Amino acid sequence: MSDNNRFYFTLKYKKMILKIIFFLLVFINFNISAPIAKEKIIISSSISMHGDPLLNNNFEYLNYANPNSNIGGVFKMASLGTFDSTNPFIIKGRSAYGIRDYIFESLLSRDYSKPFTLRSLIAEEIHYPEDRTWIEFFINDKAQFSDGIKITPKDVLFSFNALKESGRPNHRSYYSRINEVLITSDKSIKFITNNKDDRELILIIGMMPILPEHIYGNERIKEAKLDTPIGSGPYIVSKIEQGRNITYKKNLTYWGNEVPINNGLHNFEVISVDYYLDDNSRFEAFKAGLFDFYQIWDPTRWNNIKKHKNVHSGKIKLLEIERKTPAGMLGLALNTRKPYLSNIDVRKALTILFDFNWINKSLYHNLYNRTVGFFDNSYLSSINQPISNLEKELLSDNLPSINENILNIKQYDSEKDKRIVLNKALKLFEKANYNIVDGQLINTITKEPFVLEFLITDKRQEKYAINYMKSLERIGIKLNIKMVDSTQYQKRKQNFDFDIIEHFWYSSLSPGNEQNFYWGSESASEIGSRNYPGITSKKIDSLIQKIVSVKKLDEFMYSVRALDRMLISGYYVIPLFHWPHQWVAVSEGINYPEKVSLDGYKTNSWYIGD
């Protein structure tokens, strides 16, 4: 290359480099000077899981409360069994009824006029970003415990740490997902999740009970004693008779009387709770006027009380209250931790052998509705709904195992139908290596007979359990019905020491993280969880995660339906029945607002007189 060419080449190359440097400087300068998009922070006194709360932040009272209700009087209640503790936050011991609701409060309080809505209580204001990766609570200056000590962010931090380390399994599970907690001022505290896939978690933190560190510190939170509990709620404990009675009295210096969500609530001056060892004696005591409120679960009892003289005289009022939330799942948990119940064909056979039609007609005056899924009576239910494309995508490899017709509720209309069902059950047992030998169902490998124990605690359960026992006898299964007292029942239940047990899993229109506590793999081995069947399914875990992360209502609905289909098709629970209404009996002196919450009646909105 000549010197001239080399010169022009070098000059051209230098010009190119200068142009690149120029454009880089322009680009860098533009980005430095361009405004950085600020995170949008929501400042409010309320929050809903989906959408906005029904009532705005300037509301005066809840739509199921009466702001003109009478204040005063005694409300007498009754509970079953016994109690030996006033600490409702740990598994150890059996806590007295009402302590969590009457004595302790959360940062935010539930508003049951819309699915999963919270409003200001101890925290008067909340700040959070749209992606809900953190939430900051600002404590009301008036908030104090019943001993007059003000609530501070340190009490909130203490409550969080204490419950995360020593609380019930659901507390330990939820709070362990918080990444960081910062006290941001003398009246504010910030919880950081850094998890955009769990939009519910900041609401769960808002529901955390707040405990006074000066009372429950130094490991005292771990004690199951009968000490007088100290909280910030509207009542204080005035009397404790171990296992017999606990009495609450209105806290005359309650700090929260002027908080809007309390307007029309907590009206009774005294709430007294007596304990009865069995439900029959409790019911007789109610009819005799010894307490004011009794919810009736048995249709026969509901039919019979209509004829009682105190109903005709007006001393007892009967209410049929409609709930606008899912029916929930009252069912028989089949403990898959037991090898003989780990086989899905065995569980399916046991499910179809439950003769609901005969039981409903012969024992319950045809007043019950058969429960089929886990979200019956709501738009979240998958029953009689075609599988959407989103559900197919979510269920993926599990789609072939989905049973859209789990229960044929007409199957027991005749003896012929019963024989058909028995044959189906036998074929399922044969698939699981069982055959009938000399009238007994025998495992062809172990040569052991198929024997189950049904753990119960009252006569109501025994009524239908006996019929189920007879149905199982027809194919050689021995069902031992074991009735134990409430204390033993609770202990065996929380330790998963059973084959079959009845449980009611509450269901709302906003299912979320509690589903992990019900059905999640981690909770299967967590003593005290409500995963009584012992479910360990990665697909169910992923569906629960999807439910708490979605923003759009249609995606939420289809995600819940997919979970419903997985739970139904796993035959983990034998569905029982549900009530068309809440059947409630109250004494003549008790009154209540005209409107009820989505969830039905709320006794904290009741009052004495007109």
DRENLO-960464 format. One record per residue (C-alpha): residue in one letter; x, y, z. Coordinates in steps of 0.02 Angstrom, whole numbers, plus 50000, padded with zeros to 5 digits. Layout:
DRENLO-960464
AXYZ...
***
This chain:
DRENLO-960464
M500005000050000S500695017349951D500965031050079N499525041150005N498325026450014R498895022450190F498585040650238Y496805041050167F496405024150246T497005029850417L496035046150402K494445036950352Y494655024750496K494895039050621K493305047850557M492325031750580I492945029850760L492505048050797K490735045350730I490515029950840I491145039450992F489965053950951F488445042650939L488925033651099L489075050251192V487375055851126F486595039151178I487375039651352N486885057851377F485085054151323N484925039851445I485695049651587S484585064551558A483005054351521P481845053551672I481805036651761A480045029651772K479495030651953E478645016052037K476805020052065I476425019152250I474635016452309I474165025552470S472555019352547S471665013152703S470974997652617I471494984052495S470654969852399M471404954552320H470554958452154G469944975652102D469424989252223P468474987552387L466584988952374L466555003752494N467715018652470N468955024552600N467715037352668F466425024252717E465565026352887Y465105008252926L465014991152846N463444987052748Y463084972152861A463214982353022N461934993453107P462725009753167N461195012853276S461274996153366N461054995553555I462604994353662G462624983253815G461864967153879V462514949353899F462734937353753K462834919253808M463664906453696A464174888153709S465624877853645L466014859353642G467374850053735T468564859053850F470064870953852D471704871853944S472544887153867T472274905453827N473594905353690P472764902853518F474374905253420I475264888653452I474804870453425K475124865553606G473564864953714R471774868853668S471384887353671A469764894253741Y468444899953617G468484918153559I470194923953616R470864927453442D469294937253392Y468894946553552I470594949953628F471814951653483E471784962453327S472714963353162L473474977853070L471994977252952S470244970152977R469164959552862D467744967752765Y466544953852713S465564964552591K466784959452452P467934944352431F469564946252528T469504964552569L470444972452715R470224989352798S471214999752920L471224994953103I472864995653200A473645002153039E472725017852986E473595018952817I474535007552699H475755010752555Y476144997752423P476684996952240E475614990152099D476634974152091R476344971352278T478154966852315W478104976552478I476894984952597E477144998452728F475965000052876F475705016352971I475075013253148N473615023253217D474235034953354K472795029553466A473145010853451Q473565003053618F473464986653712S472174984153849D473494987853983G473705005353911I475385002453825K475455010053650I475694998553500T477345001953412P478214994953257K479284984853378D477734975353434V477314971953252L479084965753218F479034955153375S477364947353323F478044943353151N479624934953217A478744925753359L477384918553246K478624914253108E479684904453231S478414897353354G476674900153283R475464888453200P476004880153036N475064892652928H475934907253013R477644899252996S477314895452813Y476654912552763Y477884923352859S479404913452803R479094920552629I479464938252684N481184943552623E481494958352739V480634968752874L481134986752907I480544998553043T480445014552942S479925026753079D479235027053256K477495023153184S477835013453024I478504996552971K478854989452798F478744971252741I479674966852581T479264951052483N480164954252316N478964941252246K477884947352102D477094930052091D476174931152256R474974945752255E474064939552411L475514939152532I475434957552581L473604955152627I474054940252735I475334951052826G473934963652854M472944950052945M474384945753062P473854946453246I474834959453344L475494953853512P476264964753649E478114960953664H478124966053848I476874951953882Y477374938053762G479244941253743N480624930753822E479894914753746R478224916953835I477344915353666K477764896753672E476804893853834A475084885753837K474454892554003L472864900054073D473584917354104T472444932054066P472844936653885I473264954653842G472874961453669S472194977153588G470434970853550P468724977153607Y468594964653751I469594958853900V469454942253992S468514944354155K468334926154209I469174909454172E468524892854237Q469644879754157G468674868854038R467004876054094N466814894354054I467714909653988T466914926754003Y467364942453907K466944960153959K466944975753851N468554985453870L467965002553930T469575010553870Y469585001953700W470575012953581G469645008153421N467865013653456E467985027653327V468775017353188P467445016153049I467554997253028N467014995253210N465475006153192G463994994953236L465084980353291H465584973353463N463944978553543F463784966753691E464464972153859V464804954153912I465074938253811S465014922153911V465514905253838D465004889253929Y465744872353883Y464784856153858L465514838853838D464314833353701D463174841653576N461564833753638S461734841553810R462224858053728F460664857753620E459534853753768A460324868053864F459954879953721K458134874853712A458024877653900G458624895553876L460364893753953F461214902653808D460724913453660F461394906153498Y461484889053418Q461924884853238I461074868753185W461994856753070D460824841853079P459244842752969T458294831453088R458664843253230W458154858153122N456504849653079N456164845053260I456544861853338K455214870053228K453924860853336H454684866253502K453574876353620N454864890153638V454864892553450H452964894053446S452984906153593G454314916953512K455644913853643I456724905853508K456884913353333L457404902553185L458404910253043E458804903252871I460274913652811E460934913052635R462804913352606K463504920252445T465154911152460P465594893252407A464834879252509G466554873152562M467044854952578L466314844352717G467084827652679L467994812252739A469884813952724L470704797852665N472424797652743T473604793852597R475044792552720K474364775152756P474994762752624Y473274755052600L472524772152558S473924778252446N473164769552293I471974780552193D470914765652138V470614761152320R470114779052360K468974779952209A468104763752260L467854770252437T467124786352366I465814778552254L465264766852395F464614781352500D462714780352482F462224798652493N460464796552423W459944783852555I460774793752695N459964810152642K458244802452623S458254791152776L459234801752901Y459084819752844H457344822352767N458144825952597L458694842952663Y460534841352620N461324844752451R462694833052392T464404841052388V465374836552232G466834848552221F467804860452330F466974876652272D465154871452249N463824885052238S465004897652158Y465694902951990L467364895452043S466674877752038S467194866351895I465634855551910N464614855151748Q465834867251668P466794862751510I468684862851526S469314879351455N470874880851349L471794889251492E471344874751608K471954862351479E473594871751471L473734872351661L473304853951683S474404848351537D475004830451571N473694828051707L472254831451588P471904812951547S471654809051732I470344822751757N468644815351796E467274827451749N465914815951815I466624810551981L464954806952064N463374800451988I462164805752123K460774794752051Q461814779152068Y460894772352221D459094774452165S458784755552161E459514738952213K460064736552034D461034752852042K461844747352205R462434731152125I463174740851979V464124752052100L464734737252202N465394728852044K466294744851993A467074745952165L467634727752160K468464730251991L469404745152061F469974734952210E470534720952094K471634733552002A472404737552172N472734718952209Y471224715152318N470014700652304I468594693852411V469094678152505D467824670052622G466834686152631Q468344697152668L469254709052552I471044702652554N472634709952482T473294696752362I475104701352397T475144703952587K473664692352623E473044705552746P471174709752759F470644727452713V470184735552879L469904754152910E469584764953062F468384779653052L468804791753194I467294801653256T466864812553404D464954814053409K463304805253374R462964815853220Q464454807953132E463994790853196K462294791253110Y462984791452933A464564781852979I463514766453023N462704766652852Y464394768452768M465034753852870K463594742952805S463964748152624L465794743052644E465304726552725R464464721352563I466154719352480G467084712452630I467814728452705K467814730252894L467564748152951N467864751053136I466974766553200K468004773853342M467194787353449V468374797253561D468224812853669S468564829853593T470304831453668Q470914814653602Y470054817953437Q470944834553414K472634827053461R472484812553341K471834823853204Q473254836353211N474534822153216F473724813353066D473414797853172F471894791253080D471284782052924I469694791952893I469144807952977E467814821152944H468344839052916F467594854952848W468744865152736Y468084882852728S468034890452554S467894908652502L467694918152340S469534922752353P470504906652383G472364909352399N473834904452509E472724894852631Q472584881852492N474404877552527F473924874552708Y472494863252647W473284853852502G475114859252478S476514846452478E477484855152617S475974854852733A475764836052712S477094833052844E476764848752947I475954843753112G474404854253139S474104858252955R472424854752873N473144843852737Y472314828952820P472354818052663G474244820452652I474224826752472T475924828652388S475654834052208K476804845752112K475384850051994I474254855252138D475694865552210S475924874452044L474064878052026I474004885852200Q475494896752152K474574901851993I473024906652094V473984918752206S474944926652062V473634930551928K472914947951907K471474945051786L469844938251857D469544926051715E471284918551737F470964917451923M469304908451896Y470034895651775S471534892651888V470384888852035R469324877451926A470884868151873L471334865652056D469554859852091R469704846851952M471374840452018L470724838652195I469124830052140S470024818052023G471304813052154Y469934805752266Y470814812452420V469174816952506I467474808352502P466274823152480L464814822852602F463464836252594H463114854452625W461704865052691P460584875252575H460604888952708Q461394892852874W460154886153002V460274897353154A459254898153314V459354913253430S458464918753588E457104931853575G458174945853648I459494945153511N459354956453361Y460374958253202P460574969653050E459424967152901K460874963952783V462124949852807S463894948252744L464394937952592D464884924652718G463214924452808Y462894929752988K464214938453095T463874938053282N464974953353309S463614963653222W462214957153336Y461484966753483I460174966253620G458414972953589D457634982353443
***
